[in-house]
Amino acid sequence: MAVTLEQAQRVGYTCLKALLRFAFMVANNLVAIPSYVLYLIMLQPLRILDSKSFWYIEGVLFKWLLAMVASWGWWAGYTVVEWGDDVKAVSEDEAMVLVNHQATGDVCTLMMCLQDKGTVVRQMMWLMDHIFKYTNFGIVSLIHGDFFIRQGRAHRDQQLVLLKDHLEKYYRSRNRKWIVLFPEGGFLRKRRETSQAFAKKNNLPFLKHVTLPRLGATQVILKTLVAPQENGTPSGGDAVRKGSKTKGLQWVIDTTIAYSKGEPIDIQTWILGYRQPTVTHVHYRIFPVKDVPAEPEALTNWLYQRFIEKEDLLTHFYETGAFPPPQGQTKAISREMTLSNLWLVAIQSLAFLSGGMWYCFFQYLYHCLF
């Protein structure tokens, strides 16, 4: 089949745009990430004198970095529409966010749609696969205090012990509010077949759009972060420190990401922008943590039920193009998530100005020393 001139021009334009976007992303990373690290190195005396103020500043810088990632998708036309409960209402409370996992773009989508949720982004902790530690953003996540978890049965028990220690050491000492995890333990396409075989063997529902979640990390988070009065049992860790003003973990936010036509966005697409503008849909459902069972078998059943509901939500979405209305209502209400282009440009400009400032500083230092 012959390629028309118009088609060739369109392909050429797409390739050129992708190349320019990639160059911008590389430049953005080369100035923003070192600047983040250098600012925090310079602020180490403040960390000793006033730890709370130090982590406040770190959180602001962290939010700006995530906004830069969000801007790559936003300017490519990858927008978000939100459904279900309004999570802004609990943005100042402690919450655990459970998310289905389809592709690397899930994290970018969350970085975008949580930007307008008050202080959430700067006070959140991420649980992610250990491989992300070795990406360009790994140093940022390490400093921020995110937890990198190794998958696989051989590492499972050790990783859960390390997670508990990590939460006790960093979660409240750095004033974290939300903790985000992907309980499926991997991408849908990689785990679906194994999950379906497990479901068949154990007389569980057959799922196509999600996989059965794993209990371990969810159970550790609840045991460590839920205050005793919420579930009637000692929660352990710094959640029960004498004189602590924290109410502990108060909410579980069940978050379901749905992509147009069931085609997930990966990180390469997010960066290069070669896919046509598309809308990603995010559905929230908020549960009080007091309604979440603590006993392992009951918690497993509760968690399975959340992902069975996700399956129903996604089936309805892919059939109708919308999520179903809440129980007792006739129509589901969606909310278009927006970002300020002016604010994104200001943050990007600050990153490049910071890069220039640090370059001049080290040039000056070099000349002084040599």
C-alpha positions in Angstrom: 0.0 0.0 0.0 1.5 3.3 -1.1 2.1 6.0 1.5 0.6 9.3 0.7 2.5 12.6 1.1 0.1 13.6 3.9 0.7 10.4 5.8 4.5 10.8 5.4 4.3 14.3 6.7 2.2 13.2 9.7 4.8 10.5 10.5 7.6 12.9 10.1 5.9 15.5 12.4 5.2 12.8 15.0 8.9 11.7 15.0 10.2 15.2 15.1 7.8 16.0 18.0 8.9 12.9 19.9 12.6 13.8 19.4 12.1 17.3 20.6 10.1 16.1 23.6 12.7 13.6 24.5 15.5 16.2 24.3 13.4 18.5 26.6 12.8 15.7 29.0 16.5 14.8 29.2 17.4 18.5 29.7 14.7 18.8 32.3 16.1 15.8 34.3 19.6 17.1 34.0 18.8 20.3 35.7 15.8 19.5 38.0 17.1 16.3 39.7 20.6 17.5 40.5 19.1 20.8 41.7 16.8 19.0 44.1 19.7 17.0 45.5 22.0 20.1 45.8 19.3 22.2 47.5 18.8 19.5 50.1 22.5 19.1 50.7 22.8 22.8 51.3 19.9 22.5 53.8 21.4 19.8 55.9 22.1 22.2 58.8 18.3 23.0 58.8 17.6 19.3 59.0 19.6 19.1 62.2 18.1 22.3 63.7 14.5 22.0 62.5 13.7 18.6 60.9 10.0 19.5 60.4 10.9 22.6 58.3 13.5 20.6 56.3 11.0 18.0 55.3 8.4 20.6 54.5 10.8 22.2 52.0 11.8 18.8 50.7 8.1 18.0 50.1 7.5 21.2 48.2 10.5 20.4 45.9 9.3 16.9 45.5 5.8 18.1 44.5 7.4 20.4 41.9 9.4 17.4 40.4 6.2 15.4 40.1 4.5 18.3 38.5 7.3 18.4 35.9 6.5 14.7 35.1 2.8 15.5 35.0 3.5 18.4 32.5 5.0 16.0 30.0 1.7 14.2 29.7 -0.5 17.3 30.2 1.1 19.1 27.2 0.8 16.0 25.1 -3.0 16.1 25.7 -3.1 13.1 28.1 -5.7 14.5 30.6 -7.6 12.9 33.5 -11.3 12.7 34.3 -12.2 11.7 37.9 -15.2 9.8 39.2 -16.6 8.6 42.5 -15.8 10.1 45.9 -14.1 13.5 46.2 -10.7 12.6 47.8 -10.0 16.3 48.4 -12.2 16.0 51.5 -9.7 13.7 53.1 -6.5 15.2 51.7 -5.3 16.3 55.2 -5.9 12.9 56.8 -3.8 9.8 56.7 -4.9 7.4 54.0 -3.7 4.3 52.2 -4.3 4.4 48.4 -4.9 1.0 46.7 -4.4 1.2 42.9 -4.8 -1.3 40.0 -1.7 -1.7 37.9 -1.6 -1.9 34.1 1.5 -0.1 32.9 4.3 2.3 33.9 2.0 5.2 33.0 -0.2 4.5 36.1 2.4 6.3 38.3 2.5 9.2 35.9 -1.3 9.4 35.9 -1.3 9.6 39.7 1.4 12.2 39.7 -0.9 14.3 37.5 -4.3 13.8 39.1 -3.0 14.2 42.7 -1.4 17.6 42.0 -4.5 19.5 42.9 -5.3 17.6 46.1 -3.8 20.0 48.6 -0.7 18.9 50.4 -1.1 15.2 49.3 1.8 15.0 46.8 4.5 16.5 49.0 3.4 14.4 52.0 2.9 11.0 50.3 5.0 7.9 50.3 5.1 5.5 47.4 5.6 1.7 47.4 7.1 0.7 44.1 9.1 -2.1 42.5 12.8 -2.1 43.4 13.8 -1.7 39.8 12.7 2.0 39.9 15.5 2.6 42.4 17.9 2.4 39.4 16.0 4.9 37.2 16.7 8.6 36.8 14.1 9.3 39.5 15.5 6.8 41.9 17.7 9.2 43.9 14.7 11.5 44.4 12.5 8.7 45.8 15.4 7.4 48.0 15.8 10.9 49.6 12.0 11.4 49.9 11.7 8.1 51.7 9.7 5.9 49.3 10.0 2.2 49.7 11.3 -0.1 47.0 10.0 -3.6 47.3 11.4 -6.7 45.7 8.9 -9.1 44.2 9.0 -12.9 44.4 8.2 -15.5 47.0 11.9 -15.8 48.0 12.0 -12.2 49.1 8.5 -11.8 50.4 8.9 -12.3 54.2 12.1 -10.3 54.4 10.5 -7.4 52.4 7.6 -7.2 54.7 9.9 -6.9 57.7 11.9 -4.2 55.9 8.6 -2.4 55.1 7.5 -2.4 58.7 10.9 -1.0 59.8 10.8 1.6 57.0 7.3 2.8 58.0 8.3 3.1 61.7 11.4 5.0 60.9 10.2 7.4 58.2 6.5 7.7 57.9 5.6 10.0 60.7 9.1 11.4 61.3 8.7 13.0 57.8 5.1 13.9 58.3 3.7 11.6 55.6 -0.1 11.5 55.0 -0.9 9.2 52.1 0.8 5.9 51.2 0.3 4.6 47.7 0.7 0.9 46.7 -0.3 -1.5 43.9 -1.5 -4.6 45.7 -1.5 -6.7 42.5 2.3 -6.9 42.7 3.0 -6.3 39.0 1.5 -5.3 35.7 -1.8 -6.8 34.6 -0.4 -8.3 31.4 2.3 -10.1 33.4 0.2 -11.4 36.3 -3.2 -12.1 34.7 -2.7 -15.7 33.6 -1.2 -16.7 37.0 -3.9 -14.9 38.8 -6.7 -16.6 36.8 -5.1 -20.0 37.4 -5.0 -19.3 41.2 -8.6 -18.1 41.1 -9.8 -21.3 39.3 -7.9 -23.5 41.8 -9.5 -21.7 44.8 -13.0 -21.2 43.4 -12.5 -17.4 43.2 -14.0 -15.1 40.5 -12.4 -15.1 37.0 -11.0 -11.6 36.5 -9.9 -10.1 33.2 -9.3 -6.4 33.9 -7.5 -6.8 37.2 -5.7 -9.6 39.1 -6.2 -10.9 42.6 -4.2 -8.7 45.0 -1.6 -9.8 47.5 -2.2 -9.2 51.2 1.3 -8.7 52.6 2.1 -5.0 52.2 -1.5 -4.0 52.9 -1.5 -5.9 56.2 1.8 -4.5 57.3 0.7 -0.9 56.6 -2.6 -1.4 58.5 -0.8 -3.0 61.5 1.9 -0.3 61.6 0.0 2.9 60.9 -3.6 2.3 62.3 -4.0 3.8 65.7 -5.2 1.3 68.4 -8.5 3.0 68.9 -9.4 2.4 65.2 -9.2 -1.4 65.2 -9.0 -2.3 68.9 -5.5 -3.8 68.7 -2.0 -2.4 69.2 -0.8 -1.0 66.0 2.9 -1.0 66.8 5.6 1.4 65.6 5.4 5.1 66.0 1.7 5.1 65.6 1.4 4.6 69.3 4.0 6.9 70.7 3.1 8.5 73.9 1.9 12.0 73.4 1.5 11.5 69.7 -1.1 13.8 68.2 -1.7 11.6 65.1 -5.0 9.9 64.7 -3.3 7.2 62.7 -4.4 5.9 59.3 -8.0 7.0 58.9 -9.0 6.0 55.3 -8.5 3.5 52.6 -8.9 5.1 49.1 -9.7 2.4 46.5 -8.5 3.9 43.2 -9.3 2.4 39.8 -7.5 3.6 36.6 -9.2 3.0 33.3 -7.6 3.8 29.9 -9.5 4.7 26.8 -10.2 1.5 24.7 -8.4 -0.5 27.4 -5.0 0.7 26.0 -2.7 1.7 28.9 -0.2 4.5 28.6 3.4 3.5 29.3 6.2 5.8 30.3 7.7 5.9 26.8 4.4 7.2 25.4 4.2 9.7 28.3 7.6 11.1 27.4 7.6 11.0 23.6 3.9 11.9 23.2 3.5 10.0 19.9 0.0 8.7 20.9 -3.0 10.9 20.1 -4.4 13.0 22.9 -6.5 10.8 25.2 -8.4 10.9 28.5 -7.6 8.6 31.4 -10.4 7.9 33.8 -9.7 7.6 37.6 -12.4 6.3 40.0 -12.2 6.8 43.8 -14.0 5.1 46.6 -13.3 6.0 50.2 -13.6 3.5 53.1 -13.1 4.4 56.8 -10.3 2.3 58.1 -12.5 1.3 61.1 -14.5 -0.7 58.6 -11.5 -2.7 57.3 -11.0 -6.0 59.2 -7.7 -6.6 60.9 -7.8 -10.4 61.0 -5.8 -11.9 58.0 -8.5 -14.1 56.5 -11.2 -11.4 56.8 -8.8 -8.8 55.4 -7.9 -11.0 52.5 -11.6 -11.4 51.7 -12.1 -7.7 52.0 -9.2 -6.9 49.7 -10.4 -9.5 47.2 -13.8 -7.9 47.2 -12.3 -4.5 46.4 -10.7 -5.9 43.2 -13.8 -7.8 42.2 -15.6 -4.5 42.4 -12.8 -3.0 40.3 -13.4 -5.7 37.7 -17.1 -4.7 37.6 -16.2 -1.0 37.4 -13.8 -1.6 34.5 -16.2 -3.9 32.7 -18.9 -1.3 32.9 -16.5 1.4 31.7 -15.2 -0.5 28.7 -18.8 -1.3 27.7 -20.3 2.2 28.2 -17.4 4.7 28.3 -18.4 5.7 31.8 -18.2 4.4 35.4 -21.5 3.3 36.9 -23.3 5.7 39.3 -23.0 5.2 43.0 -25.6 2.9 44.7 -28.9 4.7 45.1 -28.1 7.3 42.3 -29.2 7.3 38.7 -26.2 9.1 37.2 -22.5 9.1 37.7 -20.9 12.5 38.0 -17.4 13.1 36.5 -14.9 15.9 37.2 -12.4 17.1 34.7 -9.0 17.4 36.4 -7.1 20.6 35.4 -3.6 21.9 35.7 -2.5 25.5 35.3 -0.2 25.9 32.3 1.2 29.1 33.9 2.1 27.2 37.0 3.8 24.4 35.1 5.8 26.9 33.0 6.8 28.6 36.2 8.1 25.4 37.8 9.9 24.4 34.6 11.5 27.8 34.4 12.6 27.6 38.1 14.2 24.2 37.3 16.3 25.6 34.5 17.2 28.7 36.4 18.3 26.5 39.3 20.4 24.5 36.9 22.0 27.6 35.6 22.6 28.9 39.1 24.3 25.7 40.3 26.4 25.7 37.1 27.7 29.2 37.8 28.3 28.4 41.4 30.5 25.4 40.6 32.3 27.3 37.9 33.0 30.1 40.4 34.1 27.5 43.0 36.4 25.8 40.5 38.1 29.1 39.6 38.6 30.0 43.2 40.2 26.6 44.0 42.3 26.3 40.9 
